[in-house]
Amino acid sequence: MSDNKKADDVSVMEGAQGWWSGLVGEFKRVTWPTKAQLAKMTIAAIVTSGLVGAIIFAFDFSLSNGYSLLSGLFN
């Protein structure tokens, strides 16, 4: 029983080492953005988020006020 457990522990460690070396290899192949690219992408994400938020707010505000106006007409 104990020999079987040690063999399992060794295979788990070998698997973990293989996973880690694969992860390190993948990170070496990544092309990381420059600071200028990162700044442009960050600004684009913030502006896009703001625009989407404004559109959602406008729809919500319009539907809410439209519903209140219609319900006031029929009461």
N, C-alpha and C positions, 0 to 999 in steps of 0.2 A: 504494500500500500504506500509506504513512504517513498519508494523508488518511483512509483507512478506520479506521486505528487511533485517530486523534484523535477521530473521530466516535463510536467505541465508548467511549472514555474519557469523553467528554462525556455520553453516555447513561447510563453507570454512575454518574457523579456526580449527574446529575439524579435517577436512581432512588434513590440514597442520600439525597439531600436530601428527596425525597418520603417515603421511609420514616421519616426522622428527624422530619419535621414531623407525620406521622401518629402517631408514637409520643408526641410531646409533646402532641398533641391528646387522645390517649387518657388520658394521665396527668392532664390537666386535668379530665377528666370523672369520674375516680375519686373516690368518696367515702371518704376515709380515716377510720379509727375514731379516736375520742377516746382519751385515755390511760386513762380508766376502762373503756371498752369493751375496749381492748386488754388491760388487766389481767385482766378477767373471762374473755376468750377464752383467754388464756394459762393461767390457772388451770384452766379447763375442759379444755384440751388436756393439761395435766400430769396431772390427776386421771384423765381417760379413759385416757391411756397407762398409768398405774399400775394401773388396774383391769384393763385388757386384759392387761398383763404378769402380774398376779396370777392371772388365769384361766388363761392359758397355762401358768404355773408349776404351778398346781394339777393341770391335766390331765396335764402331763408327769410330775409327781411321782407321781400316782396310777397312771398307766399303767406307769411304770418299776417302782414297787414291786409293783404287781399282777402284772406279768410275772415279776419275781424270785420272788414268792411262789408263783406257779403252776409255774414251772420247778423250784423247790425241792421241790414236792410230788411231782413226777413223776420225780425223779432218785434 
